[in-house]
Amino acid sequence: MKKQKPGSLEALLEFAIDHFKIPTRAEIDGLIKKTEQSLVRLKMPTRTEFNQLIKRVEALEKAVKGRKQSTRKTAKPGKASKKAAAKKRPASRPKSQVTDSEKVLKMIRKYRAGLDVGTLKAHTGFEDKKLRNIVFRLSKQGQIERTGRGVYKAKA
């Protein structure tokens, strides 16, 4: 390949653009247009729509921040609010609701000689895993005792 002397600056630039495959401004603008058109087809926000969304989110964040500050200002400084001073009681279940452990214990107490796990499962409708956990917990608490393999009896 022979070395050629470029005749002018324009020829040198054209050579560099062709040789190094540098995109021109028109090619870049064309790619941006095609990208925006494909985003419209995909129903994705364009750059301007995205910027508008960002502005709306920032406005909402300011509004929320303003609300938080206004609620804090209503409490009198120096005095603890009554809600903070009052101790929270743990949520208790209504007396009419019976726990699953109580159901199993009641069923075992009905049978004085003892009750096997299969019968317990049939009467309560609980799955194996749940029933095993309940039986383990009741025996750990000392409310039932094991009389045989899979047979449990209520302690007196």
ABEGO torsion letter per residue (X at the ends): XBBBBBABAAAAAAAAAAAAGBBBAAAAAAAAAAAAAAAAAAGBBBAAAAAAAAAAAAAAAAAAAAAAAAAAAABBBGBBBAAAABBBBBBBBBAABBBAAAAAAAAAAABAAEBBAAAAAAAAGBBAAAAAAAAAAAAAAGABBBABBGBBBBBX
